[in-house]
Amino acid sequence: MKLNAYLTFDGNCAEAFAYYAQHLGGQIVAAMKFGDAPEGGGGGPEMADKIMHSCLMIGDQMLMGSDAVSQYCPYEPLKGISIALHPSSVEEAERVFAALSDGGKVEMALEKTFWAERFGTCTDQFGVPWMLNYSEPNPDCPAG
């Protein structure tokens, strides 16, 4: 079984995934627009150029997303969840945190903590909450 995060956007999924691909070193491997689906995928003509389904590969992990269709699933900002990233170095943590927080909001600055060399939280310009944690490898915890 696999587990993937699936993000819903307010009409800017394509822009967000392009930004993530550029700054997280990923590759968009699928991007279907509502207009590509039979009968517009239920999105109506106003959704024709919006993303019905997109997949972004980052290493061997996949982030998925789409734009919200107002009549079926209206957009609501994310609450009570963060996408956790575990960079492989302090430098990568600092670079990625700077990119994700640019135009967004820093909740906790990226800094050394008692459990990590670097930890910080932010919400990016697309409304997605992120948590970055860089720790020296720990054999008891696969995430760091």
ROLO-62364 format. One record per residue (C-alpha): residue number from 0; x, y, z; chain; residue in three letters. Coordinates in nm, 2 decimals, m for minus. Layout:
# ROLO-62364
<atom nr="NUM" X="X" Y="Y" Z="Z" kette="A" rest="ALA"/>
...
***
This chain:
# ROLO-62364
<atom nr="0" X="0.00" Y="0.00" Z="0.00" kette="A" rest="MET"/>
<atom nr="1" X="0.12" Y="0.36" Z="m0.07" kette="A" rest="LYS"/>
<atom nr="2" X="0.02" Y="0.68" Z="0.10" kette="A" rest="LEU"/>
<atom nr="3" X="0.02" Y="1.01" Z="m0.08" kette="A" rest="ASN"/>
<atom nr="4" X="m0.09" Y="1.36" Z="0.01" kette="A" rest="ALA"/>
<atom nr="5" X="m0.35" Y="1.51" Z="m0.22" kette="A" rest="TYR"/>
<atom nr="6" X="m0.39" Y="1.88" Z="m0.22" kette="A" rest="LEU"/>
<atom nr="7" X="m0.68" Y="2.08" Z="m0.34" kette="A" rest="THR"/>
<atom nr="8" X="m0.63" Y="2.44" Z="m0.48" kette="A" rest="PHE"/>
<atom nr="9" X="m0.84" Y="2.74" Z="m0.55" kette="A" rest="ASP"/>
<atom nr="10" X="m0.77" Y="2.74" Z="m0.92" kette="A" rest="GLY"/>
<atom nr="11" X="m0.39" Y="2.77" Z="m0.90" kette="A" rest="ASN"/>
<atom nr="12" X="m0.29" Y="2.40" Z="m0.89" kette="A" rest="CYS"/>
<atom nr="13" X="m0.08" Y="2.43" Z="m1.22" kette="A" rest="ALA"/>
<atom nr="14" X="0.11" Y="2.73" Z="m1.08" kette="A" rest="GLU"/>
<atom nr="15" X="0.17" Y="2.57" Z="m0.74" kette="A" rest="ALA"/>
<atom nr="16" X="0.29" Y="2.24" Z="m0.89" kette="A" rest="PHE"/>
<atom nr="17" X="0.52" Y="2.42" Z="m1.13" kette="A" rest="ALA"/>
<atom nr="18" X="0.66" Y="2.61" Z="m0.83" kette="A" rest="TYR"/>
<atom nr="19" X="0.71" Y="2.30" Z="m0.63" kette="A" rest="TYR"/>
<atom nr="20" X="0.87" Y="2.11" Z="m0.92" kette="A" rest="ALA"/>
<atom nr="21" X="1.12" Y="2.40" Z="m0.96" kette="A" rest="GLN"/>
<atom nr="22" X="1.21" Y="2.45" Z="m0.59" kette="A" rest="HIS"/>
<atom nr="23" X="1.17" Y="2.09" Z="m0.46" kette="A" rest="LEU"/>
<atom nr="24" X="1.35" Y="1.93" Z="m0.75" kette="A" rest="GLY"/>
<atom nr="25" X="1.05" Y="1.73" Z="m0.87" kette="A" rest="GLY"/>
<atom nr="26" X="0.90" Y="1.65" Z="m1.20" kette="A" rest="GLN"/>
<atom nr="27" X="0.53" Y="1.68" Z="m1.30" kette="A" rest="ILE"/>
<atom nr="28" X="0.45" Y="1.33" Z="m1.44" kette="A" rest="VAL"/>
<atom nr="29" X="0.07" Y="1.39" Z="m1.50" kette="A" rest="ALA"/>
<atom nr="30" X="m0.14" Y="1.70" Z="m1.54" kette="A" rest="ALA"/>
<atom nr="31" X="m0.50" Y="1.65" Z="m1.67" kette="A" rest="MET"/>
<atom nr="32" X="m0.72" Y="1.95" Z="m1.72" kette="A" rest="LYS"/>
<atom nr="33" X="m1.09" Y="1.94" Z="m1.68" kette="A" rest="PHE"/>
<atom nr="34" X="m1.13" Y="2.03" Z="m2.05" kette="A" rest="GLY"/>
<atom nr="35" X="m0.94" Y="1.71" Z="m2.14" kette="A" rest="ASP"/>
<atom nr="36" X="m1.20" Y="1.48" Z="m1.98" kette="A" rest="ALA"/>
<atom nr="37" X="m1.53" Y="1.37" Z="m2.14" kette="A" rest="PRO"/>
<atom nr="38" X="m1.80" Y="1.63" Z="m2.08" kette="A" rest="GLU"/>
<atom nr="39" X="m1.54" Y="1.85" Z="m1.90" kette="A" rest="GLY"/>
<atom nr="40" X="m1.51" Y="1.61" Z="m1.61" kette="A" rest="GLY"/>
<atom nr="41" X="m1.81" Y="1.78" Z="m1.44" kette="A" rest="GLY"/>
<atom nr="42" X="m1.63" Y="2.10" Z="m1.40" kette="A" rest="GLY"/>
<atom nr="43" X="m1.82" Y="2.31" Z="m1.65" kette="A" rest="GLY"/>
<atom nr="44" X="m1.67" Y="2.54" Z="m1.92" kette="A" rest="PRO"/>
<atom nr="45" X="m1.52" Y="2.78" Z="m1.65" kette="A" rest="GLU"/>
<atom nr="46" X="m1.30" Y="2.49" Z="m1.53" kette="A" rest="MET"/>
<atom nr="47" X="m1.17" Y="2.38" Z="m1.88" kette="A" rest="ALA"/>
<atom nr="48" X="m0.82" Y="2.51" Z="m1.82" kette="A" rest="ASP"/>
<atom nr="49" X="m0.80" Y="2.41" Z="m1.45" kette="A" rest="LYS"/>
<atom nr="50" X="m0.63" Y="2.10" Z="m1.32" kette="A" rest="ILE"/>
<atom nr="51" X="m0.85" Y="1.79" Z="m1.27" kette="A" rest="MET"/>
<atom nr="52" X="m0.56" Y="1.57" Z="m1.15" kette="A" rest="HIS"/>
<atom nr="53" X="m0.18" Y="1.63" Z="m1.13" kette="A" rest="SER"/>
<atom nr="54" X="0.11" Y="1.42" Z="m1.00" kette="A" rest="CYS"/>
<atom nr="55" X="0.45" Y="1.56" Z="m0.89" kette="A" rest="LEU"/>
<atom nr="56" X="0.73" Y="1.31" Z="m0.83" kette="A" rest="MET"/>
<atom nr="57" X="0.99" Y="1.42" Z="m0.58" kette="A" rest="ILE"/>
<atom nr="58" X="1.25" Y="1.15" Z="m0.56" kette="A" rest="GLY"/>
<atom nr="59" X="1.04" Y="0.83" Z="m0.50" kette="A" rest="ASP"/>
<atom nr="60" X="0.76" Y="1.02" Z="m0.34" kette="A" rest="GLN"/>
<atom nr="61" X="0.44" Y="1.15" Z="m0.51" kette="A" rest="MET"/>
<atom nr="62" X="0.25" Y="1.47" Z="m0.43" kette="A" rest="LEU"/>
<atom nr="63" X="m0.09" Y="1.48" Z="m0.60" kette="A" rest="MET"/>
<atom nr="64" X="m0.34" Y="1.77" Z="m0.64" kette="A" rest="GLY"/>
<atom nr="65" X="m0.62" Y="1.93" Z="m0.83" kette="A" rest="SER"/>
<atom nr="66" X="m0.83" Y="2.25" Z="m0.85" kette="A" rest="ASP"/>
<atom nr="67" X="m1.15" Y="2.24" Z="m0.65" kette="A" rest="ALA"/>
<atom nr="68" X="m1.48" Y="2.22" Z="m0.84" kette="A" rest="VAL"/>
<atom nr="69" X="m1.71" Y="2.46" Z="m0.66" kette="A" rest="SER"/>
<atom nr="70" X="m2.04" Y="2.27" Z="m0.72" kette="A" rest="GLN"/>
<atom nr="71" X="m1.91" Y="1.93" Z="m0.59" kette="A" rest="TYR"/>
<atom nr="72" X="m1.63" Y="2.02" Z="m0.35" kette="A" rest="CYS"/>
<atom nr="73" X="m1.58" Y="2.39" Z="m0.29" kette="A" rest="PRO"/>
<atom nr="74" X="m1.24" Y="2.50" Z="m0.20" kette="A" rest="TYR"/>
<atom nr="75" X="m1.15" Y="2.54" Z="0.17" kette="A" rest="GLU"/>
<atom nr="76" X="m0.81" Y="2.63" Z="0.29" kette="A" rest="PRO"/>
<atom nr="77" X="m0.61" Y="2.35" Z="0.46" kette="A" rest="LEU"/>
<atom nr="78" X="m0.64" Y="2.33" Z="0.83" kette="A" rest="LYS"/>
<atom nr="79" X="m0.49" Y="2.09" Z="1.08" kette="A" rest="GLY"/>
<atom nr="80" X="m0.24" Y="1.94" Z="0.84" kette="A" rest="ILE"/>
<atom nr="81" X="0.11" Y="2.01" Z="0.71" kette="A" rest="SER"/>
<atom nr="82" X="0.32" Y="1.85" Z="0.44" kette="A" rest="ILE"/>
<atom nr="83" X="0.64" Y="1.74" Z="0.62" kette="A" rest="ALA"/>
<atom nr="84" X="0.97" Y="1.76" Z="0.43" kette="A" rest="LEU"/>
<atom nr="85" X="1.29" Y="1.60" Z="0.55" kette="A" rest="HIS"/>
<atom nr="86" X="1.58" Y="1.77" Z="0.35" kette="A" rest="PRO"/>
<atom nr="87" X="1.91" Y="1.59" Z="0.33" kette="A" rest="SER"/>
<atom nr="88" X="2.13" Y="1.88" Z="0.46" kette="A" rest="SER"/>
<atom nr="89" X="2.11" Y="2.21" Z="0.65" kette="A" rest="VAL"/>
<atom nr="90" X="2.18" Y="2.39" Z="0.32" kette="A" rest="GLU"/>
<atom nr="91" X="1.89" Y="2.21" Z="0.15" kette="A" rest="GLU"/>
<atom nr="92" X="1.66" Y="2.29" Z="0.44" kette="A" rest="ALA"/>
<atom nr="93" X="1.75" Y="2.66" Z="0.43" kette="A" rest="GLU"/>
<atom nr="94" X="1.71" Y="2.68" Z="0.05" kette="A" rest="ARG"/>
<atom nr="95" X="1.37" Y="2.49" Z="0.04" kette="A" rest="VAL"/>
<atom nr="96" X="1.23" Y="2.68" Z="0.35" kette="A" rest="PHE"/>
<atom nr="97" X="1.33" Y="3.02" Z="0.18" kette="A" rest="ALA"/>
<atom nr="98" X="1.15" Y="2.91" Z="m0.14" kette="A" rest="ALA"/>
<atom nr="99" X="0.84" Y="2.78" Z="0.03" kette="A" rest="LEU"/>
<atom nr="100" X="0.80" Y="3.08" Z="0.27" kette="A" rest="SER"/>
<atom nr="101" X="0.86" Y="3.34" Z="m0.01" kette="A" rest="ASP"/>
<atom nr="102" X="0.53" Y="3.52" Z="m0.06" kette="A" rest="GLY"/>
<atom nr="103" X="0.37" Y="3.31" Z="0.23" kette="A" rest="GLY"/>
<atom nr="104" X="0.38" Y="3.32" Z="0.60" kette="A" rest="LYS"/>
<atom nr="105" X="0.64" Y="3.19" Z="0.85" kette="A" rest="VAL"/>
<atom nr="106" X="0.49" Y="3.04" Z="1.16" kette="A" rest="GLU"/>
<atom nr="107" X="0.82" Y="2.92" Z="1.31" kette="A" rest="MET"/>
<atom nr="108" X="1.15" Y="3.03" Z="1.17" kette="A" rest="ALA"/>
<atom nr="109" X="1.38" Y="2.76" Z="1.05" kette="A" rest="LEU"/>
<atom nr="110" X="1.63" Y="2.72" Z="1.33" kette="A" rest="GLU"/>
<atom nr="111" X="1.82" Y="2.47" Z="1.55" kette="A" rest="LYS"/>
<atom nr="112" X="1.60" Y="2.30" Z="1.81" kette="A" rest="THR"/>
<atom nr="113" X="1.67" Y="2.04" Z="2.07" kette="A" rest="PHE"/>
<atom nr="114" X="1.55" Y="1.76" Z="1.83" kette="A" rest="TRP"/>
<atom nr="115" X="1.68" Y="1.89" Z="1.50" kette="A" rest="ALA"/>
<atom nr="116" X="1.96" Y="2.07" Z="1.33" kette="A" rest="GLU"/>
<atom nr="117" X="1.69" Y="2.28" Z="1.15" kette="A" rest="ARG"/>
<atom nr="118" X="1.31" Y="2.29" Z="1.20" kette="A" rest="PHE"/>
<atom nr="119" X="1.06" Y="2.54" Z="1.08" kette="A" rest="GLY"/>
<atom nr="120" X="0.70" Y="2.58" Z="0.97" kette="A" rest="THR"/>
<atom nr="121" X="0.54" Y="2.80" Z="0.70" kette="A" rest="CYS"/>
<atom nr="122" X="0.24" Y="2.84" Z="0.48" kette="A" rest="THR"/>
<atom nr="123" X="0.33" Y="2.90" Z="0.12" kette="A" rest="ASP"/>
<atom nr="124" X="0.19" Y="3.15" Z="m0.12" kette="A" rest="GLN"/>
<atom nr="125" X="m0.07" Y="2.89" Z="m0.23" kette="A" rest="PHE"/>
<atom nr="126" X="m0.20" Y="2.83" Z="0.12" kette="A" rest="GLY"/>
<atom nr="127" X="m0.03" Y="2.50" Z="0.18" kette="A" rest="VAL"/>
<atom nr="128" X="0.13" Y="2.45" Z="0.52" kette="A" rest="PRO"/>
<atom nr="129" X="0.48" Y="2.30" Z="0.53" kette="A" rest="TRP"/>
<atom nr="130" X="0.70" Y="2.16" Z="0.81" kette="A" rest="MET"/>
<atom nr="131" X="1.07" Y="2.12" Z="0.74" kette="A" rest="LEU"/>
<atom nr="132" X="1.28" Y="1.91" Z="0.96" kette="A" rest="ASN"/>
<atom nr="133" X="1.65" Y="1.83" Z="0.91" kette="A" rest="TYR"/>
<atom nr="134" X="1.81" Y="1.59" Z="1.17" kette="A" rest="SER"/>
<atom nr="135" X="2.12" Y="1.38" Z="1.16" kette="A" rest="GLU"/>
<atom nr="136" X="2.02" Y="1.03" Z="1.05" kette="A" rest="PRO"/>
<atom nr="137" X="1.85" Y="0.83" Z="1.33" kette="A" rest="ASN"/>
<atom nr="138" X="1.82" Y="0.45" Z="1.28" kette="A" rest="PRO"/>
<atom nr="139" X="1.52" Y="0.45" Z="1.50" kette="A" rest="ASP"/>
<atom nr="140" X="1.32" Y="0.70" Z="1.29" kette="A" rest="CYS"/>
<atom nr="141" X="1.31" Y="0.66" Z="0.91" kette="A" rest="PRO"/>
<atom nr="142" X="1.21" Y="1.03" Z="0.87" kette="A" rest="ALA"/>
<atom nr="143" X="1.52" Y="1.15" Z="1.05" kette="A" rest="GLY"/>
***
